[in-house]
């Protein structure tokens, strides 16, 4: 399924050289601090494992509002997607909670790098949605979002049902949605605990990461084709759920080949991940 660009005009075909120049120009429009952090992230990921990236984001979808919707499998999977985006010359932004934005050091970095704030539990949900849509319009760098809203606790680590928040953002902004499927990041660090409360918690997480460096897991990331939401509307009942379903199916379709030799449960065992008894509705 291929999304229709907002502009009905046929995109102009570019030479590979022109395409690369355009991608580099858009990448350099990101704040310098963020470009430096992207390089640091790439070094950390290369230290952790072997990064394999397939698929891409079409040139005609760059330089405009764009959502990157990924499955959520571990504590460092955002860093893996960052490295994959860097390889594709995409200086992505994060959709982060208000609590992170209010933190002394991290909050300053998030604001300086123009990441997107999303306050959970706001009384006026429409106001929160408007803020995200406005941020997409102001800065046309892609935004990474997790439709599931948390690391998957599905028994086989397949995507959970997901929430409609990302779908509502896409329908309200008319921003194309690129599904990102990833596998292997769950081996880079254990699930651990919901909140890190003391040094003992940090030691558990750090120890699992050091063990991963010795194992060198394969960190796979796939950029899928844009999800077609052109027939859906932000003001029609049921369309947000339909959009959510299409996004989650697209993510799962890209995930299945990445874990073809692990179709049921992950080979890597993580006793700290407390799974639920709910099986994913998207399992192949």
C-alpha positions in Angstrom: 0.0 0.0 0.0 1.4 3.4 -1.0 0.3 6.7 0.5 -0.7 9.5 -1.8 1.3 12.7 -1.2 -0.6 15.8 -0.2 0.5 17.4 -3.5 -1.2 15.5 -6.4 1.6 16.5 -8.7 3.9 13.6 -9.9 7.2 13.8 -8.0 10.2 14.7 -10.2 12.6 11.9 -10.7 16.1 12.8 -9.5 19.5 11.5 -10.4 21.2 9.5 -7.6 23.7 12.4 -7.1 20.9 15.0 -6.8 19.0 12.7 -4.4 22.1 12.4 -2.2 22.7 16.1 -2.2 19.1 16.8 -1.2 19.3 14.2 1.6 22.5 15.7 2.9 21.1 19.2 2.8 18.0 18.2 4.8 20.1 16.3 7.3 22.3 19.3 7.9 19.3 21.4 8.7 19.0 19.6 12.0 20.6 21.3 15.1 24.3 20.8 15.4 24.0 19.3 18.9 21.6 16.7 17.6 23.9 15.8 14.6 26.7 15.3 17.1 24.5 13.1 19.3 23.5 11.1 16.2 27.2 10.3 15.6 27.7 9.3 19.2 24.7 7.1 19.0 26.0 5.4 15.8 29.3 4.6 17.5 27.5 3.1 20.5 25.3 0.9 18.3 28.3 -0.3 16.2 29.9 -1.2 19.5 26.9 -3.1 20.7 26.1 -5.2 17.7 25.9 -5.5 13.9 23.4 -3.1 12.4 21.5 -4.2 9.3 19.2 -1.7 7.6 16.8 -2.5 4.7 14.2 -0.3 2.9 14.3 3.5 2.7 12.2 6.7 2.9 11.3 8.0 -0.6 12.8 11.3 -1.5 9.4 12.8 -2.2 8.4 12.3 1.5 11.5 14.0 2.9 11.4 17.7 3.9 7.7 17.5 4.9 5.8 16.3 8.0 6.5 12.6 8.4 5.8 10.0 11.0 8.0 7.0 11.6 5.9 4.3 13.4 7.9 1.5 15.0 7.4 -1.6 17.1 8.7 -1.3 20.6 10.9 -4.3 21.7 13.4 -3.0 24.2 15.1 -0.2 26.2 17.6 0.7 23.5 15.5 0.2 20.3 15.1 4.0 19.9 18.9 4.2 19.7 19.0 1.5 17.1 16.4 3.3 15.0 18.4 6.5 15.4 21.4 4.8 14.0 19.4 3.3 11.1 17.9 6.7 10.3 21.4 8.2 10.3 22.5 5.6 7.8 19.5 6.8 5.6 20.4 10.4 6.2 17.3 11.1 8.4 17.8 13.3 11.4 14.7 12.1 13.2 13.0 13.6 16.2 11.4 11.9 19.2 7.9 12.3 20.6 8.7 12.5 24.3 6.6 12.9 27.5 6.3 16.1 29.4 8.2 14.6 32.3 11.3 14.2 30.2 11.0 17.8 28.9 10.8 19.1 32.4 14.0 17.2 33.5 16.9 19.6 34.1 19.5 18.3 31.6 17.5 16.0 29.3 14.7 18.5 28.9 17.1 21.2 27.8 18.6 18.9 25.2 15.2 17.9 23.9 14.1 21.5 23.6 17.3 22.6 21.9 17.0 19.7 19.3 13.4 20.5 18.6 11.9 17.2 19.8 8.2 17.0 20.2 6.5 17.2 23.6 3.4 15.1 24.3 1.8 15.5 27.7 0.0 12.4 28.8 -3.3 12.6 30.8 -4.1 16.2 29.7 -7.8 17.1 30.4 -8.1 18.4 26.9 -6.8 15.6 24.6 -7.6 17.7 21.5 -5.2 20.4 22.8 -2.4 17.9 23.1 -3.1 16.6 19.6 -3.1 20.1 18.2 0.3 20.7 19.8 1.8 17.7 18.1 0.3 18.5 14.7 1.7 22.1 15.1 5.1 20.7 15.8 5.0 18.6 12.7 4.2 21.6 10.6 6.9 23.8 12.1 9.8 21.4 11.7 9.7 19.0 8.8 12.1 16.5 10.2 10.5 13.0 10.7 9.2 12.1 14.2 9.6 8.6 15.7 6.5 7.3 17.4 5.5 4.1 19.1 1.9 3.1 18.4 2.0 0.5 21.2 2.8 3.1 23.8 5.2 0.7 25.7 7.6 -2.1 25.2 5.7 -5.1 24.0 4.8 -7.6 26.8 3.3 -10.0 24.3 4.5 -13.6 24.9 6.3 -13.8 21.5 7.4 -10.1 21.5 5.0 -9.5 18.5 3.5 -6.0 18.4 0.6 -5.4 20.8 -2.7 -4.1 19.6 -1.6 -0.5 19.9 -3.3 2.7 20.7 -5.0 5.2 18.3 -2.9 8.2 19.3 -0.4 7.9 16.4 -3.3 7.2 14.0 -5.0 10.4 15.2 -1.8 12.4 14.6 -1.5 11.0 11.1 -5.1 11.8 10.2 -5.1 15.2 11.7 -1.8 16.3 10.1 -2.1 14.3 6.9 1.5 13.3 7.5 2.6 10.1 5.7 3.4 7.2 8.0 6.4 5.0 7.3 6.2 1.7 9.2 9.5 0.7 10.8 10.0 -2.9 11.8 12.9 -3.9 14.0 14.3 -7.0 15.6 17.4 -7.7 17.8 17.4 -4.6 20.0 15.8 -6.7 22.8 19.1 -8.6 23.0 21.1 -5.4 23.5 19.7 -4.7 27.0 17.3 -6.5 29.3 13.8 -5.2 30.0 14.8 -4.6 33.7 12.2 -2.6 35.6 9.7 0.1 34.8 11.6 2.7 36.9 15.3 2.8 37.7 15.3 3.6 41.4 18.9 2.9 42.6 22.4 1.9 41.5 21.4 -1.8 41.7 18.9 -1.3 38.9 21.5 0.5 36.8 23.9 -2.3 37.4 21.4 -4.9 36.0 20.8 -2.8 32.9 24.5 -2.0 32.3 25.5 -5.6 32.9 23.1 -6.9 30.3 24.5 -4.3 27.8 28.1 -5.4 28.4 27.0 -9.0 27.9 25.4 -8.0 24.6 28.7 -6.4 23.5 30.3 -9.8 23.9 27.6 -11.5 22.0 27.3 -9.0 19.1 23.6 -9.4 18.3 22.3 -8.5 14.8 20.2 -5.4 15.1 17.8 -5.4 12.2 15.7 -2.3 11.0 13.4 -2.2 8.0 11.8 0.9 6.5 8.5 -0.2 4.9 6.3 1.4 2.2 4.1 4.3 3.3 0.8 3.2 4.9 -2.2 4.2 2.8 -4.6 6.2 4.9 -5.9 8.4 2.1 -9.5 7.2 2.4 -9.7 7.8 6.1 -10.7 11.0 7.9 -9.9 12.6 11.3 -13.5 13.5 12.0 -15.2 10.2 11.0 -16.1 7.7 13.7 -14.0 4.5 13.6 -11.4 5.8 11.2 -8.7 6.3 13.9 -9.0 2.6 14.8 -8.9 1.6 11.2 -5.8 3.7 10.7 -4.2 2.1 13.8 -4.9 -1.3 12.4 -3.3 -0.6 9.1 -0.2 0.8 10.7 0.2 -2.1 13.0 -0.4 -4.6 10.2 2.3 -2.9 8.1 4.8 -3.0 11.0 4.1 -6.7 11.6 4.4 -7.5 7.9 7.8 -6.0 7.8 8.8 -7.7 11.1 7.9 -11.3 10.1 10.9 -11.6 7.6 13.3 -10.2 10.2 12.5 -12.9 12.6 11.7 -15.7 10.2 13.8 -18.2 12.3 12.0 -17.1 15.5 8.3 -17.1 14.5 6.8 -18.0 17.9 9.0 -16.8 20.8 12.4 -15.0 20.9 15.4 -17.2 21.1 17.0 -14.7 23.5 15.5 -15.3 27.0 15.0 -12.2 29.2 13.6 -13.2 32.7 13.1 -9.6 33.6 10.4 -9.1 30.9 7.1 -10.0 32.6 4.9 -11.1 29.7 1.1 -11.0 29.6 -1.2 -13.8 28.5 -2.6 -11.7 25.6 -1.4 -12.8 22.2 -1.0 -10.2 19.5 -3.9 -9.8 17.1 -1.4 -9.1 14.4 0.6 -12.4 14.6 1.1 -13.9 11.1 
